[in-house]
Each structure stands twice: as C-alpha cells, then as structure tokens.
Amino acid sequence: MAKGNIIKAKDLAQKLVDKFNTTKKEAVEIIEFLKTEIVNNLKSGYQVKIAGLGTFKVRQRKERMALNPKTGEKVLVPATKVPKFTPAKDLKEAVK
C-alpha cells in the first residue's frame, strides 16, 4: 500500500479492488476514466463539481513582470491557464 504520506493511483486502484470485488485492471480503468473526464471537461471550459469533494476549474493568470533570480533581470511572464481545485465544505471539515 502507500508509503509515507502519499497515496498513489495504484493504491486507490487496490482499494477499489478490495471494496467492490473488481479486477485490478478494471479499477485502473475507472481511475483513468475519471482523470480523463476531468481533464477533457476542463479543456472544454467546464467546471467539474463532485459533491462532498470539491470543484475543479481553470483559472486564467494574467501576464506579469517577474525577476530572474540569477540575474535580477526583469522578465515578462506570459498569461496562462492553470487548473484550480476548491475543496468542498465537507472535505474541509473532514480534515480539520
């Protein structure tokens, strides 16, 4: 199972196998399906809300000036899109 404080996809797959009496291959396919669906929906401009877990969305970062730490030179950082996850109230309460 998990080593340290990290749970990997293969660990989640094993939990699916144990809980739902499915095969490891099916469990991995389910995890891959969920990941692909979330990514594809974000690419298409949709938010993905999972009740009790949270919301995945895309945030637009504006263009900005930054400093190169080696040279101190000012560098223009272009605008970009980044994924953002906002945890649901239930999740926040569960980890308190």
Order of alpha helices (4+ residues) and beta strands (2+ residues): alpha-alpha-beta-beta-beta-beta-beta-alpha
